[in-house]
Amino acid sequence: MPLGFETEGHASFGLLHKSVALASFRDLFHFQVLKREKLLTMRLDHVSYAVGPEGLVATADKVAQQLGIDWVNGGIHPRFGTRNVFFPMKNRQYFEIVEVLEHPAAEKAPFGQAVRARSNMGGGWMGWVVSVDDMTPFEERLDRRAVPGGRTFPDGRTLEWEQIGIKGLIADPQVPYILRWLEGTEDLHPSQAEPATASIDSITIAGNRPRVRDWLGLGDTDELVDDLNIKYVAPSGTPGIAEVSFSTPKGVVTI
């Protein structure tokens, strides 16, 4: 039986004070690790859902009815050949619904390829994303550089980020990809687009907890794990997100 755990603590004068409590079938993904002599922060950022044959707006309207909240138009990702809408969530998180475009970038960019592949399977959960303050440890471990992403708002402001691990997601959909928002974009984070009235309650992953933790570079100690309930079930087919539960104005809703 996979066991999750929570660790609480803080670093002071180079010392990390910890207390550990076991929690069955869950990981709470906000942690701080003293690594390479600096504090690395990782937290769940958002979950991604690829549209099916009904298209972006129809999918978004259906989900909005389920959750009891409105979606926000996210716009086009020109480097990836995709576009999205999203639902702002509490805790600086969000739920995006993404669609691939008939655009040359979608054929070249791994993110566009991932969206197209999931949509061709009928749509559904594509993946989950963790944000970090420092991309360097992941670039070193995966032996490649993060790729830039961005989109420009109608008022001229630009939201920019860098991401890595999409190829890993394509090969093994249970693992997340990694994202870093560029400095100065805090107010443009999708979770800040509208006052949030819902939150991500839990993610159920059909997969293997040690595999996910290994992908994230987590050890067995020195983590401060917080923020989100991750549940693991044995996969009956392809690994990946089985379902996500949300706390909403209509109560707990599972998609």
C-alpha positions, 0 to 999 in steps of 0.5 A, a space after each residue: 500500500 503506497 503511503 503519503 506523508 506530510 512534513 512541516 518545518 522551516 529552515 533557520 540558520 541552515 537547520 531544517 526542523 521537521 515533523 513527519 505524519 503518515 497519511 495513507 494514499 496521499 501526497 500534498 504537493 507543496 514542499 521545500 527541499 534544502 538542495 544544492 545549498 538553497 531552498 527549492 520550492 515546488 507546488 501544484 500549479 494547475 491541471 490540464 484537460 484536453 478537449 474532445 470532438 465537441 470543441 473548446 467552448 462546448 467542453 468549457 460550458 459543460 464543465 462550468 455547469 458541473 462546477 457551478 463557476 464561469 470560465 475565463 478565456 485564456 487565449 492562444 499559446 503561439 509557440 505551442 499552437 494551442 489555446 485554452 480557457 481556464 477556471 481560477 482556483 484558490 491557493 494560486 491554482 487553476 484548471 485549464 481546458 486546452 485545444 490544439 490548433 491547425 498551426 505549424 507550431 502544434 506539429 513541432 512543439 511537444 505540448 501541441 503534440 500532447 494535446 493533439 494526442 489526448 484529443 484524438 483519444 476522445 479528450 479528457 485529463 491530459 496532465 498536472 503541472 507543478 511550478 518551481 522557483 528554480 528550473 536548473 535542477 530539472 534541466 540538469 537531471 533531464 539533460 535539456 533546457 526548458 522551453 519558453 512559453 507566453 501569451 499577450 493580453 489585449 492590453 499589451 501585458 505579457 505572461 511568460 513562463 518556461 517549462 520542461 518535461 512534456 516529453 516525459 508526460 507524453 511517454 508516461 502520463 502519470 508524471 507532471 511537467 514542470 513550469 516556472 513563471 517569470 518574475 514580475 508576472 505574479 498578478 497575471 497568474 491565471 488564478 488571479 483573473 477572477 475571484 476564485 470560489 472553488 479549489 482543487 480538492 484531490 487528484 487521483 492518479 492511476 499509477 505508481 507513487 514511487 515513480 512519480 516521486 522519482 520523476 520529481 526528484 524527491 528523496 525520502 526525507 527533508 521535504 515539506 509537503 503540503 497543499 494538495 491531496 494526491 491519491 494513487 490507484 492501480 492503473 487498469 490501462 494507460 497510467 495518468 490522471 483518473 479523476 480530479 475532485 473540486 470543492 465548489 459552490 455546488 459541493 464536491 464535484 469529481 470530473 
